[in-house]
C-alpha cells in the first residue's frame, strides 16, 4: 500500500511541475493536467488528485499575502505589502484583504505557512505567553 502512495506522490509532483509557467501555477496548464488525468486514468486516481491538489494549493498560497485587518485598509497599503512580500520571497505576491475584528487593531499577514503579526491581539497573546 505504501508503494502505491509513493508512486501517486511522484506522479503528482511530475504533474505539478508540468503545471508551472515561469515558476508559477498556470490555470491553463492545470486544466490540461486535469483533462489528461480524466482521459488517461492513472492507478489510484484519487490519491494522485489529492496529492496534486495539495501541491497546487500550497504554491498558490505562497503567491498570496492574506492581510487580516480589524480597521480599514486601503489599496495603497495592500500594494505596499504585496511589493514587500514579493521582494522578500523573490516572486510575485498579490495581497488580499480579509477583515478580522478579533485583531482589535493592526495587521496579520500570512504568506503560505509564514505569518507576520503586528496586531494588538497578537501582542497581547505574546505577553500572555511570556508571563
N, C-alpha and C positions, 0 to 999 in steps of 0.2 A: 504493500500500500504506500509506503514512504517513497518508493521509486517512482510511482505514478505522480505523487505530489511534486517531486523534484523535476520530473520531466515537464509537468504542467507549468511550473515556475520558470524553467528555462525557456519554454516556448513563449510564455507571456512576456518575458524580458526581450526576446527577439522581436515579437510583435510591437512592443513598446518602442524599441529602437527604430523600427520602421515607421512609427507614428511621429517622429521628430523631424522638424524642418528648422534649420538654423538653431538647433538646441532647444526648441520649444515644441510642445504638442500642437499638431496641426489638426483642426477639425476635419478637414478633407481626408487626411491620412487615417484618422480614427474611423471615419465612415468606411474607407476602403478595407481596413483591417477587419471590421465587423462583418462586412459583406463577404470577405474571404473566409472567415470562420463559419459563417452561415452556409456557404457553398461547399467548403471542404471540411466538414465536421472533424475536429481533432479528437483524439482519445480524451476522455474526461473534459468535455467542453465547458462544463460549469466551473471546474477548477481553473481552467485556463482563463475564462472570462472574469472570474473573481480576482485572480492574481493580476490580470491586465488592468482591470478597473482600479485596483489599489495603486498600481504604478502611475496610471494617468492622473488619478485624483491627487496623489502626492506631488506630482510635477506641477499640476495646475495650482495647488496651494502654495508652492514655493514661488510662484509668479504673481501672487496676490497678497497685498497687505490689507488685512481686515482691521480697520481703525474703529475700535469701540469708543464711544464718547457719551458723556452724560448731557452736556450742553450742546450748543450749536457748533457746527464745524463748517467751514467754507471750502470752496473748491480750491482756493489758493493753498490752504493748509494741506489738503489732500494731495495736491500736486507736489508740494514740497516733501511730504512724507514718501510719496512714490519715488521721487528723484533720489532722496537719501537712501532708501532701501535698495533701489536699483544700483546705486554706487556701491553700497555695502556688499551686495550679493553678486555684483558684476553680471547682471541680467536684467531684462525688462521686468519691472514690477508695476502693477496697477494698484491703486488704492481704492478701497470700497468702504464707505461709511456704514456703521452699524450702531444704532442708538442702544445704550445700556445705562439705564437710570441708576443701577446699583453702584456705578462707579463714583457717584456723588459729584465729582469734578475731575478734570484731567482726561488722559487718554490711555488706552491699552492697544498696542499694535501687535498683530500676530502675522508672521510670515512663515508658512509651513509649520514646523514644530517650534519655532522660536517666538518668544513673547517678550515685548518691551513694555514695561509698566511705568507710567508716570501719573497714576490716578490717586486720588485721596484714599479710595478703598484699598488699593494695593499698598500704599504706605501704612495704613492702619493695620493691615494684615501682617506686614513685615514687622511692625512694632510689637504686635501681639505675639508673634513667633519668637521674637528676641527676648521677651520677658519670661 
